[in-house]
Amino acid sequence: MDQDLQDRPSTARAAVWALLAATAMFVHVRLPSWIFDDDGPTFSPQVILVYLYFLLCAAVEWLCYTRLSPALERCYPDRLAPRMVFGLLILFSGIVLVTIGVYLQLFPFLMGRPVHYAGMVEVASRAMAVGLLVYGWLEMRRYNQTERRRALDLRWETDALATDLDRAELAMLETQIEPHFLFNTLAHVKRLYRKDTADAGQVLGTLIGYLDRALPALRSTDWTIADELDLITLYLELLVQRFGERLRFQISLAPACGMAALPALTIATLVENAVRHGLAPKAGNGMVQIDVAGDGGGMRIAVRDDGVGLRQSSGNGIGLATVRARLRSRFGAAAVLRVEPQAAGGVCAAILLPGSAHA
């Protein structure tokens, strides 16, 4: 049914072009006599018969395009040459049969005299030339439309496969994010319960609050930067309760950036990387700074630490790959993640978001 709806406009256009071609051929044949005849245009039975002949040629051309052309397209879907050759041969044969029927059968019967063969050949050659030209143009137009439709379908399929691949890659990366701090925190709670149940209860309560927000975060569709920083605050408070004065943190958020959309656990992954690979190996105290501010028309999110800096032993890169995949899935190529060493020591991981993130 859908294919029929698509073919109807093409069939109607073919009929219009065939009718216009028949009329143009008729005018071209009769125009000299109309111009130089003192009596002006006349519509004798012979003139009407000529126009009928051109209309029959146009009907043959229309039938070839609407009936023969689809059949040839099914037989040779990717090859234009055989479709053109067979189509033009059959159209040529059809015009020959129409010429025989009109000029050798109908004309003597209506006019009462035989046809002049020179005039018949002249009219028939014009009809064949125009008919073959119009049919060839329509057939090439059909082929080009089919190829454009196939290219568009292929592009849609490619885009859909790329989207599915990105989602599969993202899901695979997300499953590889291991909350290492969770096991360490539980071990810390276990040790605290042996010494101070009050401190242990406080740490456990903070951990429950963190898990209550972190577990559904990946499935959230309306996650904002403010939500992310609240979660990070709980995470860092857990670490402070565990490491004590060895860890300090500072969070700065521009008021206009708090409600901007962001994939969940994006900044949290950078913070976890900073703690695990930058501050944990450091002998002394450490500092984590998170700054969110506008940057031109977009936004800049920076996670800085004063730890040991970039080293070959700084992990397998899964966390950063996950962040890049999540940003690409949400913002496309407009979002950028840069990880650079700081002159004073440590690492700065910065996310540059486009202006659309504010929406």
WOURDA-V731944 format. One record per backbone hydrogen bond with DSSP energy under -1.0 kcal/mol. CO is the residue of the C=O (numbers start at 1). NH is the residue of the N-H. Records with the same first field share a line. If there is no record, write none. Layout:
# WOURDA-V731944
CO: NH + NH
This chain:
# WOURDA-V731944
1: 5
2: 6
3: 7
4: 8
7: 11
8: 12
9: 13
10: 14
11: 15
12: 16
13: 17
14: 18
15: 19
16: 20
17: 21
18: 22
19: 23
20: 24
21: 25
22: 26
23: 27
24: 28
25: 29
26: 30
27: 31
30: 34
31: 35
32: 36
33: 37
37: 40
44: 48
45: 49
46: 50
47: 51
48: 52
49: 53
50: 54
51: 55
52: 56
53: 57
54: 58
55: 59
56: 60
57: 61
58: 62
59: 63
60: 64
61: 65
62: 66
63: 67 + 68
64: 69
68: 72
69: 73
70: 74
71: 75
72: 76
80: 84
81: 85
82: 86
83: 87
84: 88
85: 89
86: 90
87: 91
88: 92
89: 93
90: 94
91: 95
92: 96
93: 97
94: 98
95: 99
96: 100
97: 101
98: 102
99: 103
100: 104
101: 106
102: 107
105: 109
106: 110
107: 111
108: 112
116: 120
117: 121
118: 122
119: 123
120: 124
121: 125
122: 126
123: 127
124: 128
125: 129
126: 130
127: 131
128: 132
129: 133
130: 134
131: 135
132: 136
133: 137
134: 138
135: 139
136: 140
137: 141
138: 142
139: 143
140: 144
141: 145
142: 146
143: 147
144: 148
145: 149
146: 150
147: 151
148: 152
149: 153
150: 154
151: 155
152: 156
153: 157
154: 158
155: 159
156: 160
157: 161
158: 162
159: 163
160: 164
161: 165
162: 166
163: 167
164: 168
165: 169
166: 170
167: 171
168: 172
169: 173
170: 174
171: 175
174: 177
178: 180
179: 182
180: 184
181: 185
182: 186
183: 187
184: 188
185: 189
186: 190
187: 191
188: 192
189: 193
192: 195 + 196
196: 200
197: 201
198: 202
199: 203
200: 204
201: 205
202: 206
203: 207
204: 208
205: 209
206: 210
207: 211
208: 212
209: 213
210: 214
211: 215
217: 220
223: 262
224: 228
225: 229
226: 230
227: 231
228: 232
229: 233
230: 234
231: 235
232: 236
233: 237
234: 238
235: 239
236: 240
237: 241
238: 242
239: 243
240: 244
243: 246
244: 247
246: 286
248: 288
250: 290
252: 292
254: 257
257: 260
258: 226
260: 225
263: 266
265: 269
266: 270
267: 271
268: 272
269: 273
270: 274
271: 275
272: 276
273: 277
274: 278 + 279
275: 280
278: 308
279: 282
286: 248
287: 306
288: 250
289: 304
290: 252
291: 302
292: 254
293: 300
295: 298
298: 295
299: 353
300: 293
301: 351
302: 291
303: 349
304: 289
311: 314
317: 321
318: 322
319: 323
320: 324
321: 325
322: 326
323: 327
324: 328
325: 329
326: 330
327: 331
328: 332
336: 352
338: 350
340: 348
342: 345
346: 342
347: 305
348: 340
349: 303
350: 338
351: 301
352: 336
353: 299
354: 357
355: 358
356: 359
357: 261
